[in-house]
Amino acid sequence: RSRRPRRRYLSQQKIAPSLQPTAGNPDLDDVANGDTWSADRVIHSYCIEWLCTHSQVATRVGMFGIYLVGMRVEGDLGLNANSIPFPLSFKNCFFTGTFYVQYAHCRLVNFEGSRLDRVDITSARIDDDLLIDAGSQEHSVVAFDTQIGRNLDFSGAHLTALSSTDQATARFANVGPIALQASGVQVGGSAYLEEGFAAA
């Protein structure tokens, strides 16, 4: 009984839309303006969580996984300690909260061109690539004991230090704000920190 309303609500969400110009104004499609996007470009984080963690639903997600373009994801997205058998791709998306995949097992995680407050992939295992590149901005990344099967690509990303409100949760809070916290990260392929990558 409790699942049926959520299924109906999910059918009204645009799970994998194409990025379309809004009113012919390219500035409105700029991810920096994501907080002003209209309601038809919003998906709530619990919808994505449900797709990833519901055992019967996750098996019906196709081989390309979840692929969102130009959407605002409302709320913290928590996938901690879950096994997600398909790729997670968010292109030019705006996140209002933190993306948590601590102790999770993922196929691929892609934040190309997206804007996030914080990404926490502590002790996560990613079989393929971790992509936070091509203009991704204004988010802090926490990665301790993370395993990445192929490539780690931060090319073109701009990471900013944790805000004072987040600092209390940082592993190294006593040394001040940190944009990239990483230790014990294993990368099976190559690590790319180029094309204007910055962490400050």
Disulfide bonds with the S-S distance in Angstrom:
none
